[in-house]
Amino acid sequence: MTDARIPVSGPWITEREVQYVADATRSAWYSKHHVYHDKFERAFAEYLGVKHTIALPSCTSAIHLALAALGVGAGDEVIVPDVTWIASAAPVTYLGGTTVFADIDALNWCIDPASVEALLTPRTRAIIAVELYGSMPDWDALRDLSVRYEIPIIEDAAEAIGSRYRNRPAGSFGQVSVFSFHGSKTLTTGEGGLLATDDTALFQRAQVLRDHGRPMGDRYFRNTEVAFKYKMSSMQAALGLAQLKQIDKLVARKREIFG
Ligand SMILES: Cc1ncc(COP(=O)(O)O)c(C=O)c1O
């Protein structure tokens, strides 16, 4: 008998990660403070095949921001799977909305489209589809619902980087999608998250909301509303960029451990 354990997760840090973080520590200040964010956000958008990404302090903040950018507020209902991490649901409550819990599908452990459809009401403002443990929901049925009822889907891909459905990557299905880079995730920045979307208006709204309500490009600190401060540091963005360069290896290793 052995007590040797196989961790299901954990960081894989190479010399590149160490070098990028050291470089950010030395150089990413003043006019270069955003260099690593720009590189990481662009590389992640290319990896997903989406137009816009925003690097954030956590996936929880990304979900909060996505809901706020969609206009979810008091009196609104948001449908969430009844098996997930609390972070998929808690931000609905931050905004005064009501979480409505849908069943999961016994096969993929992700939200069941039939259960979602049965729970829709005139107050439903959004659906959060979680890709639990990197498993993929029935995106054909969910996207069909989203179009038919004109209700946006937030794709919670916190655990799903590297997963695919009909050969498209996790994070490219929702109107807005979110990732986690917590230390337990396949790609880590220590703590961290990201929001991705093809919707330019939503992206611009999220940029204002995550910067204390400052219009994009404002240089005079004229905040036009009370909002949030959700930013990743350069050191984290540098770590994320280095991790993304070896993402195929990280995903392959995860699959190997699962096997
Ligand atoms: C499905 C799911 N959603 C959201 C989160 C929240 O991520 P974070 O810890 O980066 O806020 C997690 C993190 O474990 C998660 O597993």
The ligand as a Gaussian input file, in Angstrom:
#p B3LYP/6-31G(d) Opt

LIG

0 1
 C      -17.225000      26.712000     -12.243000
 C      -16.498000      27.835000     -11.559000
 N      -16.948000      29.095000     -11.708000
 C      -16.326000      30.143000     -11.132000
 C      -15.178000      29.959000     -10.382000
 C      -14.568000      31.156000      -9.718000
 O      -13.232000      31.360000     -10.081000
 P      -12.279000      32.289000      -9.211000
 O      -11.816000      31.486000      -8.056000
 O      -11.152000      32.635000     -10.173000
 O      -13.038000      33.494000      -8.817000
 C      -14.653000      28.679000     -10.215000
 C      -13.427000      28.484000      -9.418000
 O      -13.125000      27.479000      -8.874000
 C      -15.325000      27.574000     -10.812000
 O      -14.868000      26.343000     -10.662000

